[in-house]
Amino acid sequence: MRTTDGLMKGELLWAEHVCESPHEQWTVSNESRATAIDDPTDLKGLGYGMPTAIASDLEWYAVGPSVSFDEGHGYEQSGVVHGVVEVEGRSLVGLDEVSAWRC
């Protein structure tokens, strides 16, 4: 199910992307399943891994103005991300002032 307010739900999926303040702040939250592998070359031979829960709760903040693309079809903007990424069976990954951009 997808809604106009940035919320998407489905089997084994929940995602919400909220514009808190236009061109200043976004909240991005996701919960899903991913494929965990020990070695990237396993994908070539096996083609599968271990289904693993993954979640993120992130805040994106602008650090500069948005810049329009030449064709006028969108824009890009630099910013920083704060938040956490959780992967089942692994240590929590905290993000603090990580450079990021959106377009």
C-alpha positions as a Markdown table, in Angstrom:
| # | Residue | x | y | z |
|---|---|---|---|---|
| 1 | Met | 0.0 | 0.0 | 0.0 |
| 2 | Arg | 1.4 | 3.4 | -1.0 |
| 3 | Thr | -0.1 | 6.7 | 0.3 |
| 4 | Thr | 0.4 | 10.3 | -0.7 |
| 5 | Asp | 1.9 | 11.2 | 2.6 |
| 6 | Gly | 5.1 | 9.2 | 2.1 |
| 7 | Leu | 4.0 | 6.1 | 3.9 |
| 8 | Met | 4.4 | 2.7 | 2.2 |
| 9 | Lys | 3.4 | -0.7 | 3.7 |
| 10 | Gly | 3.6 | -4.2 | 2.3 |
| 11 | Glu | 4.5 | -7.7 | 3.4 |
| 12 | Leu | 7.7 | -7.4 | 5.3 |
| 13 | Leu | 8.0 | -3.7 | 4.4 |
| 14 | Trp | 7.3 | -0.5 | 6.1 |
| 15 | Ala | 8.7 | 2.8 | 4.9 |
| 16 | Glu | 7.9 | 6.4 | 5.8 |
| 17 | His | 9.6 | 9.5 | 4.3 |
| 18 | Val | 8.3 | 12.7 | 5.8 |
| 19 | Cys | 9.3 | 16.3 | 4.7 |
| 20 | Glu | 9.4 | 18.0 | 8.1 |
| 21 | Ser | 10.4 | 21.4 | 6.6 |
| 22 | Pro | 10.7 | 21.9 | 2.8 |
| 23 | His | 14.4 | 22.2 | 1.7 |
| 24 | Glu | 15.5 | 21.9 | 5.3 |
| 25 | Gln | 14.7 | 18.6 | 7.0 |
| 26 | Trp | 13.4 | 15.0 | 6.1 |
| 27 | Thr | 12.7 | 12.0 | 8.3 |
| 28 | Val | 13.3 | 8.7 | 6.6 |
| 29 | Ser | 12.3 | 5.5 | 8.4 |
| 30 | Asn | 12.4 | 2.0 | 6.9 |
| 31 | Glu | 11.9 | -1.6 | 8.1 |
| 32 | Ser | 12.3 | -4.6 | 5.9 |
| 33 | Arg | 14.2 | -7.8 | 5.2 |
| 34 | Ala | 17.5 | -8.0 | 3.5 |
| 35 | Thr | 19.8 | -10.9 | 2.4 |
| 36 | Ala | 22.8 | -11.3 | 4.7 |
| 37 | Ile | 25.9 | -13.0 | 3.2 |
| 38 | Asp | 29.3 | -13.6 | 4.7 |
| 39 | Asp | 31.2 | -13.1 | 1.5 |
| 40 | Pro | 30.0 | -11.1 | -1.6 |
| 41 | Thr | 31.2 | -13.8 | -3.9 |
| 42 | Asp | 28.6 | -16.1 | -2.3 |
| 43 | Leu | 26.0 | -14.3 | -4.4 |
| 44 | Lys | 27.6 | -15.5 | -7.6 |
| 45 | Gly | 27.7 | -19.1 | -6.7 |
| 46 | Leu | 24.8 | -19.5 | -4.3 |
| 47 | Gly | 22.4 | -16.8 | -5.4 |
| 48 | Tyr | 20.9 | -16.5 | -2.0 |
| 49 | Gly | 21.7 | -15.7 | 1.6 |
| 50 | Met | 20.1 | -15.6 | 5.0 |
| 51 | Pro | 16.9 | -13.4 | 5.3 |
| 52 | Thr | 17.7 | -10.7 | 7.9 |
| 53 | Ala | 15.7 | -7.9 | 9.4 |
| 54 | Ile | 17.0 | -4.4 | 8.8 |
| 55 | Ala | 15.7 | -1.0 | 9.9 |
| 56 | Ser | 16.8 | 2.6 | 9.8 |
| 57 | Asp | 15.6 | 5.8 | 11.4 |
| 58 | Leu | 17.3 | 8.8 | 9.9 |
| 59 | Glu | 17.1 | 12.6 | 9.9 |
| 60 | Trp | 18.4 | 14.5 | 6.9 |
| 61 | Tyr | 19.3 | 18.2 | 7.4 |
| 62 | Ala | 20.2 | 20.7 | 4.7 |
| 63 | Val | 23.6 | 22.4 | 5.0 |
| 64 | Gly | 23.2 | 24.5 | 1.9 |
| 65 | Pro | 20.5 | 25.8 | -0.6 |
| 66 | Ser | 18.9 | 23.5 | -3.2 |
| 67 | Val | 20.3 | 23.9 | -6.7 |
| 68 | Ser | 18.0 | 23.4 | -9.8 |
| 69 | Phe | 19.1 | 21.0 | -12.5 |
| 70 | Asp | 19.9 | 22.6 | -15.9 |
| 71 | Glu | 16.8 | 21.2 | -17.5 |
| 72 | Gly | 14.6 | 22.4 | -14.6 |
| 73 | His | 13.6 | 18.8 | -13.8 |
| 74 | Gly | 14.4 | 18.6 | -10.2 |
| 75 | Tyr | 17.2 | 19.8 | -7.9 |
| 76 | Glu | 19.9 | 18.6 | -5.6 |
| 77 | Gln | 20.9 | 19.6 | -2.2 |
| 78 | Ser | 23.7 | 18.8 | 0.2 |
| 79 | Gly | 23.1 | 17.9 | 3.8 |
| 80 | Val | 24.0 | 15.7 | 6.8 |
| 81 | Val | 22.4 | 12.6 | 8.2 |
| 82 | His | 21.8 | 11.7 | 11.9 |
| 83 | Gly | 20.3 | 8.4 | 13.0 |
| 84 | Val | 20.7 | 4.7 | 13.4 |
| 85 | Val | 20.7 | 1.6 | 11.2 |
| 86 | Glu | 19.9 | -1.8 | 12.7 |
| 87 | Val | 20.7 | -5.1 | 11.2 |
| 88 | Glu | 19.5 | -8.3 | 13.0 |
| 89 | Gly | 22.4 | -10.0 | 14.8 |
| 90 | Arg | 24.8 | -7.1 | 14.4 |
| 91 | Ser | 25.8 | -4.0 | 16.4 |
| 92 | Leu | 23.8 | -0.9 | 16.0 |
| 93 | Val | 25.3 | 1.6 | 13.5 |
| 94 | Gly | 25.0 | 5.2 | 14.6 |
| 95 | Leu | 25.3 | 8.1 | 12.1 |
| 96 | Asp | 26.2 | 11.6 | 13.3 |
| 97 | Glu | 26.8 | 14.4 | 10.8 |
| 98 | Val | 27.4 | 12.0 | 7.9 |
| 99 | Ser | 27.6 | 13.9 | 4.6 |
| 100 | Ala | 24.7 | 13.2 | 2.3 |
| 101 | Trp | 22.8 | 14.8 | -0.5 |
| 102 | Arg | 19.3 | 14.4 | -2.1 |
| 103 | Cys | 18.1 | 14.9 | -5.6 |
